[in-house]
Amino acid sequence: MEDFVKGVMLTIGGIFLIAAVAFLSGTILFWIWPIAVEPFHALTWLPQELSWFQSVCLTWVFSILVKSSNTNNK
C-alpha cells in the first residue's frame, strides 16, 4: 500500500511540475511570439498571433514530449 501511495504522489507531482512549466513557459511564449515570428511570417505557415491559452497548451504538449523522450526504458 505504501508503494501505491508513493506512486500516486509522484504522479501528481509530475503532473503539477508539467503544468507549472507550461504555465510559465506559455506566458513567456505569449509575450515573445509576435517578435519571434515577424521575420519569418511570409515564409512559413506560423500564425501571426497566439492566444495565451494556445501558447500554454503548446508548451504543455512539448513539455510532455520532452519529459517522455528522456525516459530510460531498459
C-alpha positions in Angstrom: 0.0 0.0 0.0 2.9 2.3 0.8 4.3 1.9 -2.7 1.0 2.7 -4.2 0.7 5.9 -2.3 4.2 6.8 -3.2 3.5 6.2 -6.9 0.3 8.3 -6.8 2.2 11.2 -5.1 5.0 11.0 -7.7 2.4 11.1 -10.5 0.6 14.1 -9.0 3.9 15.8 -8.5 4.9 15.1 -12.1 1.6 16.5 -13.4 2.0 19.6 -11.2 5.5 20.1 -12.5 4.4 19.9 -16.1 1.5 22.2 -15.5 3.8 24.8 -13.8 6.4 24.6 -16.6 3.6 25.0 -19.2 2.1 28.0 -17.4 5.4 29.9 -17.1 6.7 28.9 -20.5 3.4 29.6 -22.1 3.3 33.1 -20.7 6.8 33.8 -21.9 5.9 32.4 -25.3 2.8 34.5 -25.5 4.9 37.7 -24.8 7.7 36.9 -27.4 5.7 35.2 -30.1 5.0 38.4 -32.2 8.6 39.4 -32.1 10.0 35.9 -32.9 7.6 35.1 -35.8 7.6 38.5 -37.5 10.7 38.0 -39.7 9.5 34.5 -40.8 5.8 35.2 -41.2 5.9 35.4 -45.0 8.0 32.3 -45.3 6.1 29.9 -43.0 2.7 28.7 -42.0 3.1 30.0 -38.5 0.2 32.2 -37.2 0.9 35.9 -36.6 -0.7 35.8 -33.2 -1.3 33.2 -30.5 -3.8 33.5 -27.6 -2.5 32.9 -24.1 -4.4 29.6 -23.9 -2.9 28.4 -27.2 0.6 29.2 -26.0 0.1 27.4 -22.7 -1.3 24.3 -24.5 1.6 24.3 -27.0 4.2 24.4 -24.2 2.2 21.8 -22.2 2.3 19.4 -25.2 6.0 20.0 -25.8 6.8 19.6 -22.1 5.1 16.1 -22.1 7.0 15.2 -25.3 10.4 16.2 -23.8 9.7 14.5 -20.5 8.7 11.3 -22.3 11.8 11.4 -24.5 14.1 11.5 -21.5 12.9 8.2 -20.0 15.4 5.3 -20.0 13.5 2.1 -20.8 15.9 -0.8 -20.2 
